[in-house]
Amino acid sequence: MRHMLQKTPRTKKYHPTDPAMKGKTLYILYQFDIGKDELMSDGPYLKKEEAYTHMQGFLKKGICAWVVMYNG
C-alpha cells in the first residue's frame, strides 16, 4: 500500500559498464522462459532494429520476450 501513496513516479536507470554507451539510447531484451521459470536479459543494443530482430527470434520459439528502451 505504501507505493500507492507515492506522488512521484519511479524511474529506472540502466548504468552501462562500457563507457562508450553512456548517454546513448540503449535497448535491453528481456525474455521469460515459462518452462524453466527463468527471466533473462540480453544486450544492451544500440540499434532498435537489432534488439527487435532478436526479440522476434525468441517469440517464434514460443518464448515470451520484450524490449525496454533506456534513454541515456
Secondary structure, 3 states (H helix, E strand, C coil): CHHHHCCCCCCCCCCCCCHHHCCCCEEEEEEEECCCCEEEEEEEECCHHHHHHHHHHHHHCCCEEEEEEECC
